[in-house]
Amino acid sequence: MSTAEIREKLHQLINKADERFIKMVYALAKEYQEDDFELSSEHQKILDERLALHKNNPDSASDWNDAKGRIATRL
């Protein structure tokens, strides 16, 4: 389904929706807008350094299952 079709369907749903649904959609949209943020230059620098380390030594990374296992043993 294209974005335009989804938009049209959403308009139709909202026009027919009850108050509860309208409030849920509004809260979701509001939260989505509030999540828009920018990294500080310091945080971006940290991420760039970590990415460079990973690119230089990709075998040093763990897959998610290994990471979960190590965390579980510490709990």
DSSP file (Angstrom, degrees, kcal/mol; ACC not computed):
  #  RESIDUE AA STRUCTURE BP1 BP2  ACC     N-H-->O    O-->H-N    N-H-->O    O-->H-N    TCO  KAPPA ALPHA  PHI   PSI    X-CA   Y-CA   Z-CA
    1    1 A M              0   0    0      0, 0.0     2,-0.0     0, 0.0     0, 0.0   0.000 360.0 360.0 360.0 134.5    0.0    0.0    0.0
    2    2 A S     >  -     0   0    0      1,-0.1     4,-2.4     4,-0.0     5,-0.2  -0.288 360.0-110.5 -76.7 164.1    1.4    3.4   -0.9
    3    3 A T  H  > S+     0   0    0      1,-0.2     4,-2.8     2,-0.2     5,-0.2   0.897 120.1  53.6 -60.5 -40.8    1.9    6.2    1.5
    4    4 A A  H  > S+     0   0    0      1,-0.2     4,-2.2     2,-0.2    -1,-0.2   0.899 109.4  48.2 -62.2 -40.4   -0.9    8.2   -0.2
    5    5 A E  H  > S+     0   0    0      2,-0.2     4,-2.5     1,-0.2    -2,-0.2   0.903 111.7  49.4 -67.0 -40.7   -3.2    5.2    0.2
    6    6 A I  H  X S+     0   0    0     -4,-2.4     4,-2.8     2,-0.2    -2,-0.2   0.926 110.1  51.5 -63.0 -44.3   -2.3    4.8    3.9
    7    7 A R  H  X S+     0   0    0     -4,-2.8     4,-2.4     1,-0.2    -2,-0.2   0.924 110.6  48.4 -57.5 -45.9   -2.9    8.5    4.5
    8    8 A E  H  X S+     0   0    0     -4,-2.2     4,-2.3     2,-0.2    -1,-0.2   0.919 111.6  49.2 -62.1 -44.9   -6.3    8.3    2.9
    9    9 A K  H  X S+     0   0    0     -4,-2.5     4,-2.7     1,-0.2    -1,-0.2   0.908 110.3  51.4 -61.8 -41.8   -7.3    5.2    4.9
   10   10 A L  H  X S+     0   0    0     -4,-2.8     4,-2.9     2,-0.2     5,-0.2   0.915 108.5  51.2 -61.9 -42.7   -6.1    7.0    8.1
   11   11 A H  H  X S+     0   0    0     -4,-2.4     4,-2.5     1,-0.2    -1,-0.2   0.926 111.1  48.6 -59.4 -43.7   -8.2   10.0    7.3
   12   12 A Q  H  X S+     0   0    0     -4,-2.3     4,-1.2     2,-0.2    -2,-0.2   0.925 112.6  47.7 -62.4 -44.5  -11.2    7.7    6.8
   13   13 A L  H  X S+     0   0    0     -4,-2.7     4,-1.0     1,-0.2     3,-0.4   0.926 113.1  47.7 -62.1 -45.3  -10.6    5.9   10.1
   14   14 A I  H >< S+     0   0    0     -4,-2.9     3,-0.5     1,-0.2    -1,-0.2   0.895 108.3  54.7 -65.3 -39.9  -10.2    9.1   12.0
   15   15 A N  H 3< S+     0   0    0     -4,-2.5    -1,-0.2     1,-0.2    -2,-0.2   0.792 118.3  35.6 -64.1 -26.8  -13.3   10.7   10.5
   16   16 A K  H 3< S+     0   0    0     -4,-1.2    -1,-0.2    -3,-0.4    -2,-0.2   0.497  97.5 112.8-101.3  -5.8  -15.3    7.6   11.7
   17   17 A A    <<  -     0   0    0     -4,-1.0     2,-0.1    -3,-0.5    -3,-0.1  -0.201  63.6-119.8 -76.3 157.5  -13.5    7.0   14.9
   18   18 A D     >  -     0   0    0      1,-0.1     4,-2.2     4,-0.0     5,-0.2  -0.346  38.1 -95.0 -83.8 174.0  -14.8    7.3   18.5
   19   19 A E  H  > S+     0   0    0      1,-0.2     4,-2.4     2,-0.2     5,-0.2   0.867 122.0  55.3 -59.9 -40.5  -13.2    9.7   21.0
   20   20 A R  H  > S+     0   0    0      1,-0.2     4,-2.1     2,-0.2    -1,-0.2   0.924 109.5  45.9 -60.9 -46.2  -11.0    7.0   22.6
   21   21 A F  H  > S+     0   0    0      1,-0.2     4,-2.6     2,-0.2     5,-0.2   0.917 111.6  51.9 -64.2 -43.4   -9.4    6.1   19.2
   22   22 A I  H  X S+     0   0    0     -4,-2.2     4,-2.4     1,-0.2    -1,-0.2   0.913 110.5  48.7 -59.2 -43.7   -8.9    9.8   18.3
   23   23 A K  H  X S+     0   0    0     -4,-2.4     4,-2.5     2,-0.2    -1,-0.2   0.882 111.1  50.1 -66.8 -37.9   -7.1   10.4   21.7
   24   24 A M  H  X S+     0   0    0     -4,-2.1     4,-2.3     2,-0.2    -2,-0.2   0.926 112.3  46.7 -65.4 -44.3   -4.9    7.3   21.2
   25   25 A V  H  X S+     0   0    0     -4,-2.6     4,-2.6     1,-0.2    -2,-0.2   0.910 113.1  50.0 -64.2 -41.5   -3.9    8.4   17.7
   26   26 A Y  H  X S+     0   0    0     -4,-2.4     4,-2.7    -5,-0.2    -2,-0.2   0.925 110.6  49.0 -63.0 -44.8   -3.2   11.9   18.9
   27   27 A A  H  X S+     0   0    0     -4,-2.5     4,-2.4     1,-0.2    -2,-0.2   0.902 112.3  49.0 -62.6 -40.8   -1.1   10.7   21.9
   28   28 A L  H  X S+     0   0    0     -4,-2.3     4,-2.3     2,-0.2    -2,-0.2   0.926 113.1  46.4 -63.3 -46.0    0.9    8.5   19.5
   29   29 A A  H  X S+     0   0    0     -4,-2.6     4,-2.0     2,-0.2    -2,-0.2   0.899 112.8  50.0 -64.8 -40.7    1.5   11.3   17.0
   30   30 A K  H  X S+     0   0    0     -4,-2.7     4,-1.9     2,-0.2    -1,-0.2   0.917 111.6  48.1 -64.4 -43.6    2.4   13.7   19.8
   31   31 A E  H  X S+     0   0    0     -4,-2.4     4,-1.3     1,-0.2    -2,-0.2   0.891 108.9  54.6 -63.2 -40.4    4.9   11.2   21.3
   32   32 A Y  H  < S+     0   0    0     -4,-2.3     3,-0.3     1,-0.2     4,-0.3   0.904 109.6  47.0 -60.5 -42.6    6.4   10.6   17.8
   33   33 A Q  H >< S+     0   0    0     -4,-2.0     3,-1.1     1,-0.2    -1,-0.2   0.868 109.6  53.2 -67.8 -37.0    7.0   14.3   17.4
   34   34 A E  H 3< S+     0   0    0     -4,-1.9    -1,-0.2     1,-0.2    -2,-0.2   0.715  98.1  65.7 -72.5 -20.8    8.6   14.7   20.8
   35   35 A D  T 3< S+     0   0    0     -4,-1.3     2,-0.6    -3,-0.3    -1,-0.2   0.569  74.2 108.4 -77.6  -7.6   11.0   11.8   20.1
   36   36 A D    <   +     0   0    0     -3,-1.1     2,-0.3    -4,-0.3    -3,-0.0  -0.595  47.7 145.2 -73.0 117.1   12.7   14.0   17.4
   37   37 A F        -     0   0    0     -2,-0.6     2,-0.4     0, 0.0    -2,-0.0  -0.938  41.9-128.5-147.7 167.0   16.1   15.0   18.8
   38   38 A E        -     0   0    0     -2,-0.3     2,-0.2     0, 0.0    -2,-0.0  -0.941  27.0-116.6-120.6 144.7   19.6   15.6   17.8
   39   39 A L        -     0   0    0     -2,-0.4     2,-0.1     1,-0.1     0, 0.0  -0.515  31.7-115.2 -74.2 144.3   22.7   14.2   19.3
   40   40 A S     >  -     0   0    0     -2,-0.2     4,-2.5     1,-0.1     5,-0.2  -0.371  29.3-109.4 -69.8 161.5   25.1   16.5   21.0
   41   41 A S  H  > S+     0   0    0      1,-0.2     4,-2.1     2,-0.2     5,-0.1   0.851 120.4  54.6 -62.8 -33.0   28.5   16.8   19.3
   42   42 A E  H  > S+     0   0    0      2,-0.2     4,-2.0     1,-0.2    -1,-0.2   0.923 109.8  45.2 -66.2 -44.7   30.0   15.0   22.3
   43   43 A H  H  > S+     0   0    0      1,-0.2     4,-2.4     2,-0.2    -2,-0.2   0.903 112.2  51.9 -65.8 -39.9   27.6   12.0   21.9
   44   44 A Q  H  X S+     0   0    0     -4,-2.5     4,-2.5     1,-0.2    -1,-0.2   0.896 108.1  52.4 -62.2 -39.1   28.2   12.0   18.1
   45   45 A K  H  X S+     0   0    0     -4,-2.1     4,-2.4     2,-0.2    -1,-0.2   0.914 108.7  49.9 -62.0 -44.0   32.0   11.9   18.7
   46   46 A I  H  X S+     0   0    0     -4,-2.0     4,-2.4     1,-0.2    -2,-0.2   0.924 112.2  47.4 -61.1 -45.5   31.6    8.9   21.1
   47   47 A L  H  X S+     0   0    0     -4,-2.4     4,-2.5     1,-0.2    -2,-0.2   0.901 111.0  51.3 -64.4 -40.5   29.4    7.0   18.5
   48   48 A D  H  X S+     0   0    0     -4,-2.5     4,-2.3     2,-0.2    -1,-0.2   0.903 110.6  49.2 -62.3 -41.1   31.9    7.8   15.7
   49   49 A E  H  X S+     0   0    0     -4,-2.4     4,-2.3     2,-0.2    -2,-0.2   0.919 112.2  47.7 -64.4 -43.6   34.8    6.5   17.8
   50   50 A R  H  X S+     0   0    0     -4,-2.4     4,-2.2     1,-0.2    -2,-0.2   0.886 111.5  50.5 -65.8 -38.5   32.9    3.3   18.6
   51   51 A L  H  X S+     0   0    0     -4,-2.5     4,-2.7     2,-0.2    -1,-0.2   0.910 109.8  50.4 -65.6 -41.4   32.0    2.7   15.0
   52   52 A A  H  X S+     0   0    0     -4,-2.3     4,-2.1     2,-0.2    -2,-0.2   0.912 109.7  50.9 -62.2 -42.6   35.6    3.2   13.9
   53   53 A L  H  X S+     0   0    0     -4,-2.3     4,-1.4     1,-0.2    -1,-0.2   0.913 111.9  47.6 -60.0 -42.8   36.7    0.7   16.6
   54   54 A H  H  < S+     0   0    0     -4,-2.2     3,-0.3     1,-0.2    -2,-0.2   0.917 110.4  50.9 -66.0 -43.0   34.1   -1.8   15.3
   55   55 A K  H  < S+     0   0    0     -4,-2.7    -1,-0.2     1,-0.2    -2,-0.2   0.861 111.5  48.9 -63.7 -33.9   35.1   -1.3   11.7
   56   56 A N  H  < S+     0   0    0     -4,-2.1    -1,-0.2     1,-0.2    -2,-0.2   0.763 131.5  16.5 -75.5 -24.9   38.8   -1.9   12.5
   57   57 A N    ><  +     0   0    0     -4,-1.4     3,-1.9    -3,-0.3    -1,-0.2  -0.492  66.1 165.9-147.5  70.1   38.0   -5.1   14.5
   58   58 A P  G >  S+     0   0    0      0, 0.0     3,-1.3     0, 0.0    -3,-0.1   0.750  74.0  67.5 -63.3 -23.0   34.5   -6.4   13.7
   59   59 A D  G 3  S+     0   0    0      1,-0.3    -5,-0.1    -5,-0.1    -2,-0.0   0.625  85.2  71.7 -72.3 -11.2   35.3   -9.8   15.3
   60   60 A S  G <  S+     0   0    0     -3,-1.9    -1,-0.3    -6,-0.2     2,-0.1   0.620  81.7  94.5 -78.2 -10.7   35.4   -8.1   18.7
   61   61 A A    <   -     0   0    0     -3,-1.3     2,-0.3    -4,-0.2     0, 0.0  -0.407  68.1-138.4 -80.0 157.2   31.6   -7.6   18.6
   62   62 A S        -     0   0    0     -2,-0.1     2,-0.1     2,-0.0    -2,-0.1  -0.873  15.9-120.0-111.9 147.0   29.2  -10.0   20.2
   63   63 A D     >  -     0   0    0     -2,-0.3     4,-2.3     1,-0.1     3,-0.2  -0.427  36.2-102.1 -78.6 166.8   25.9  -11.2   18.7
   64   64 A W  H  > S+     0   0    0      1,-0.2     4,-2.7     2,-0.2     5,-0.2   0.861 119.5  53.9 -60.7 -39.5   22.7  -10.5   20.7
   65   65 A N  H  > S+     0   0    0      2,-0.2     4,-2.2     1,-0.2    -1,-0.2   0.906 110.0  47.4 -64.3 -41.0   22.4  -14.0   22.1
   66   66 A D  H  > S+     0   0    0     -3,-0.2     4,-2.3     2,-0.2    -2,-0.2   0.924 112.6  49.6 -63.4 -44.1   25.9  -14.0   23.5
   67   67 A A  H  X S+     0   0    0     -4,-2.3     4,-2.3     1,-0.2    -2,-0.2   0.927 110.8  49.1 -61.6 -45.4   25.4  -10.6   25.0
   68   68 A K  H  X S+     0   0    0     -4,-2.7     4,-2.7     1,-0.2    -1,-0.2   0.904 109.8  52.9 -60.5 -41.1   22.1  -11.6   26.6
   69   69 A G  H  X S+     0   0    0     -4,-2.2     4,-1.7     2,-0.2    -1,-0.2   0.912 109.6  47.3 -61.5 -44.3   23.8  -14.7   28.0
   70   70 A R  H  X S+     0   0    0     -4,-2.3     4,-0.8     1,-0.2    -1,-0.2   0.895 113.6  48.4 -65.2 -39.2   26.5  -12.7   29.6
   71   71 A I  H >X S+     0   0    0     -4,-2.3     3,-1.0     1,-0.2     4,-0.7   0.923 108.5  54.2 -65.9 -42.9   24.0  -10.3   31.1
   72   72 A A  H >< S+     0   0    0     -4,-2.7     3,-0.8     1,-0.3    -1,-0.2   0.850 103.6  55.5 -61.5 -35.5   21.8  -13.1   32.4
   73   73 A T  H 3< S+     0   0    0     -4,-1.7    -1,-0.3     1,-0.2    -2,-0.2   0.742 105.7  53.3 -71.2 -20.1   24.8  -14.6   34.3
   74   74 A R  H <<        0   0    0     -3,-1.0    -1,-0.2    -4,-0.8    -2,-0.2   0.590 360.0 360.0 -88.3 -11.4   25.4  -11.3   36.1
   75   75 A L    <<        0   0    0     -3,-0.8    -1,-0.2    -4,-0.7    -2,-0.1   0.469 360.0 360.0 -86.7 360.0   21.8  -11.0   37.4
